[in-house]
Amino acid sequence: MRRDPGALAAALAALDQAALRRVRRIAGGPAASALDFCSNDYLGLARHPAVVSALHAAADRYGVGSGASHLVTGHGPCHAALEEAVAEFTGRERALCFSSGYMANIGVIDALVERHDLLVQDRLNHASLLDAARITGATLQRYPHADADAAAQLLTGSTALNTLIATDGVFSMDGDLAPLPELARHAREHRAWLLVDDAHGLGVLGPTGRGCLELLQLTTEDVPILIGTFGKAFGTCGAFVAGDADLIEYLLQKSRTYIYTTALPPAIAAATQTALAISERESWRRQKVLALVQRFRAHAGQLDLPLAASGTPIQPVILGSAARALAVSRELEAQGFLVSAIRPPTVPAGTARLRVALSANHEETAVDRLVESLAKALDATRATA
Ligand SMILES: *Cc1c(COP(=O)(O)O)cnc(C)c1O
């Protein structure tokens, strides 16, 4: 973007023209409204009294800011305890916590991949995984969504000495699962790293909420690098990478987004550890949100709504044009429902959609009413191109 008079204003006007301008809403936070279907607070832990109390108690004891980065003096007992809890939860030797999922993905990939290496990624991966390619300067090759054979062909055709395959576990805008068993097999055969970012599966999927890897019975051998975030099902913020001890020690030494940033506030680490424990103890939360998924899909199916093939709390309703997605979202808001319209460049052009996110905090009746309002809003906006 050049510094020409009017250039920024013209670019903004073009966004308006294409129905792509984004506006922030001043929201009350997760589940401030029973009709909020935008939040990733799948288990309803962001406002859980025990999580809030843990935050208070740790703030009283340790203050607010951590004061420094982890390798200086920012790493306190709450951080150490959280790392142990995450290692235990994921069944891996060690874990390392980052300030956000975005930083975890960038930092882990940048530590393992160099300029002449190859990064193989699903076309629909989260922006933070794709952005890691720019930072490393490595060659990025993307395969068609969820196509493990295409990923294998990229590996076969490569002469790079080091390759890393990265994929979302549950795709954040589609709600479907990556073909992890196949990717794991190809990664092993080609001695490539496999990184799975399970931001949306952890806490929700698998018999005990350990995410995609538990659901698909994959080990640390299959998937050496597991990334998770705390800002979704666990209701706090921050992220982790979990793996074997050597991997984590190497990342601790080399990962720039771990080393050169202030450690998370200790109270956030303490609240997160509590949230992790509650996600295990209150397994009804996981069961409830998955039951709501079935209810939403059954009801929406009866009304012929354009559902995607997702069995997770992320239920996209694909509409095509950005203008239509926006119109339906506004129509729903007029009825009191908050459902985000997801538009390019977050999703590919022509696949704008509503992203319904279900939570254990929702009532069955609210989900039923949402489906009915959705059907009406789709009818009312049929003429919107
Ligand atoms: C949300 C998300 C991230 C980013 O996590 P933050 O902690 O919000 O920075 C990374 N990967 C995926 C798949 C996500 O959905």
The ligand as an SDF file (V2000), in Angstrom:
LIG
                    3D

 15 15  0  0  0  0  0  0  0  0999 V2000
   -7.6850  -19.8880   17.0510 C   0  0  0  0  0  0  0  0  0  0  0  0
   -6.6760  -20.7080   16.3350 C   0  0  0  0  0  0  0  0  0  0  0  0
   -5.3260  -20.4240   16.4420 C   0  0  0  0  0  0  0  0  0  0  0  0
   -4.8160  -19.2010   17.1290 C   0  0  0  0  0  0  0  0  0  0  0  0
   -4.8990  -19.3320   18.4930 O   0  0  0  0  0  0  0  0  0  0  0  0
   -4.8600  -18.0260   19.4060 P   0  0  0  0  0  0  0  0  0  0  0  0
   -4.5020  -18.5240   20.7410 O   0  0  0  0  0  0  0  0  0  0  0  0
   -6.2210  -17.4310   19.3230 O   0  0  0  0  0  0  0  0  0  0  0  0
   -3.8090  -17.1340   18.8120 O   0  0  0  0  0  0  0  0  0  0  0  0
   -4.4310  -21.2870   15.8440 C   0  0  0  0  0  0  0  0  0  0  0  0
   -4.8590  -22.3550   15.1520 N   0  0  0  0  0  0  0  0  0  0  0  0
   -6.1600  -22.6290   14.9910 C   0  0  0  0  0  0  0  0  0  0  0  0
   -6.5700  -23.8310   14.1890 C   0  0  0  0  0  0  0  0  0  0  0  0
   -7.1170  -21.8080   15.5750 C   0  0  0  0  0  0  0  0  0  0  0  0
   -8.3990  -22.0550   15.3900 O   0  0  0  0  0  0  0  0  0  0  0  0
  1  2  1  0
  2  3  1  0
  2 14  2  0
  3  4  1  0
  3 10  2  0
  4  5  1  0
  5  6  1  0
  6  7  2  0
  6  8  1  0
  6  9  1  0
 10 11  1  0
 11 12  2  0
 12 13  1  0
 12 14  1  0
 14 15  1  0
M  END
$$$$
